[in-house]
Amino acid sequence: MEGRKTRGRQKIEIKKIANADDRHVTFSKRRSGVYKKCNELATLCGAEVGVVVFSESEKPFSYGNPSIDSIADRFLNLQPPQENSDDRIAGSLVGAYKHARYMEILNKHNELEDKLRDEQLREKVLLQKERARASAEQEGLGWWQRPIKELDSEELKQMYASFQHLHNSLSNHLVLLNVATHNVNNNNNIINMQ
């Protein structure tokens, strides 16, 4: 069996994340993971589960099965639910619908978070390029003096057009030199013949 090509999942040190953006992303992912585990616990064991989480900005997030209100009422009043068999059947159908809807929303949420993370990364790269461009301009470097990787599409088009213009100018100049040289040679030949 070949050795691992990647390091695999690594254990991370449990401490507060210094970067606010990374902390927000981690909070969202971990919160989703806790909700999934609570949902699995409720589905597999028939348990009634409730979780309330407050974000760093004091925004509350909750998950409850069958609902956070019924879990909170039951916990605070310490009264078992009084249901008959018809209520349990209706509750299980509603619970199944809620579960399916919750999973659909959770998947959409995860997709949006992935898109947000991609956009944030893209923004970071664009900001780095902009900083490099501003730094180069402060140093007095023109677009033609900067590395090609730092140029945006407009600057690359400008560079291409400039090279095309240079090529055309050099070609025309060479043609003129060739014609002039040819004329001088012809004149020399005429003078020599006389």
Secondary structure as GFF3:
##gff-version 3
##sequence-region A 1 194
A	DSSP	alpha_helix	20	45	.	.	.	ID=ss1
A	DSSP	beta_strand	49	54	.	.	.	ID=ss2
A	DSSP	beta_strand	60	65	.	.	.	ID=ss3
A	DSSP	alpha_helix	68	77	.	.	.	ID=ss4
A	DSSP	alpha_helix	85	138	.	.	.	ID=ss5
A	DSSP	three_ten_helix	143	145	.	.	.	ID=ss6
A	DSSP	three_ten_helix	148	150	.	.	.	ID=ss7
A	DSSP	alpha_helix	153	193	.	.	.	ID=ss8
###
